Amino acid sequence: MLQEFLDREKENNYEMDKKLKTSERFAAKSRLELQAAETARIQVKDEVETLKYSVDRTGAELESTRGQSAHLSREIKDKRKK
């Protein structure tokens, strides 16, 4: 009777160890997936920041070019009037 109890406990322990190892592998895989997702998120964030900088720079260049164009247009009108 005691031996049966010990055998059942050993079997239960074995099954619990299997479940624990499976859970540990799943957790390790999940951590790796999370790390990969975080790396991808940081890369996308960096790309967005770069694109925002490019848009801002292009907007400033556009405004500058518009100002130059307006200035040149005024100069041409002034020269034609003379």
VMD Tcl script that draws the C-alpha trace (Angstrom):
set ca {
  {0.00 0.00 0.00}
  {2.78 2.41 0.86}
  {4.64 1.30 -2.23}
  {1.57 2.02 -4.38}
  {1.34 5.49 -2.87}
  {5.03 6.13 -3.58}
  {4.68 4.86 -7.14}
  {1.68 7.17 -7.74}
  {3.58 10.10 -6.27}
  {6.57 9.37 -8.50}
  {4.27 9.19 -11.51}
  {2.57 12.45 -10.49}
  {5.96 14.09 -10.03}
  {7.06 12.86 -13.44}
  {3.91 14.26 -15.07}
  {4.30 17.57 -13.26}
  {7.94 17.79 -14.37}
  {6.84 17.25 -17.98}
  {4.23 19.99 -17.66}
  {6.74 22.30 -16.00}
  {9.32 21.75 -18.73}
  {6.69 22.38 -21.39}
  {5.66 25.59 -19.63}
  {9.29 26.68 -19.32}
  {9.89 26.10 -23.03}
  {6.73 28.03 -23.88}
  {7.80 30.91 -21.61}
  {11.27 30.99 -23.16}
  {9.77 31.02 -26.65}
  {7.37 33.79 -25.61}
  {10.25 35.85 -24.20}
  {12.15 35.50 -27.49}
  {9.07 36.50 -29.47}
  {8.54 39.49 -27.20}
  {12.16 40.53 -27.60}
  {11.87 40.26 -31.40}
  {8.66 42.28 -31.37}
  {10.28 44.95 -29.18}
  {13.27 45.14 -31.55}
  {10.91 45.52 -34.51}
  {8.93 48.21 -32.65}
  {12.10 50.18 -31.96}
  {13.16 49.91 -35.61}
  {9.76 51.16 -36.78}
  {9.88 54.00 -34.24}
  {13.33 55.00 -35.50}
  {12.12 54.91 -39.10}
  {9.11 57.06 -38.19}
  {11.40 59.60 -36.49}
  {13.61 59.67 -39.58}
  {10.61 60.18 -41.83}
  {9.26 62.94 -39.59}
  {12.62 64.70 -39.80}
  {12.59 64.33 -43.60}
  {9.06 65.73 -43.83}
  {9.97 68.68 -41.60}
  {13.12 69.38 -43.61}
  {11.22 69.10 -46.91}
  {8.54 71.46 -45.60}
  {11.17 74.01 -44.62}
  {12.85 73.68 -48.02}
  {9.48 74.11 -49.73}
  {8.78 77.29 -47.79}
  {12.24 78.60 -48.64}
  {11.77 77.78 -52.31}
  {8.36 79.47 -52.33}
  {9.91 82.57 -50.80}
  {12.67 82.60 -53.40}
  {10.12 82.09 -56.17}
  {7.99 84.96 -54.91}
  {11.08 87.18 -54.67}
  {12.15 86.30 -58.22}
  {8.62 86.88 -59.50}
  {8.63 90.37 -57.94}
  {12.03 91.09 -59.48}
  {10.80 90.02 -62.92}
  {7.67 92.19 -62.60}
  {9.81 95.15 -61.48}
  {12.19 94.70 -64.45}
  {9.28 94.48 -66.89}
  {7.81 97.71 -65.53}
  {11.04 99.62 -66.24}
}
mol new
graphics top color blue
foreach p $ca { graphics top sphere $p radius 0.5 }
foreach p [lrange $ca 0 end-1] q [lrange $ca 1 end] { graphics top cylinder $p $q radius 0.2 }
display resetview
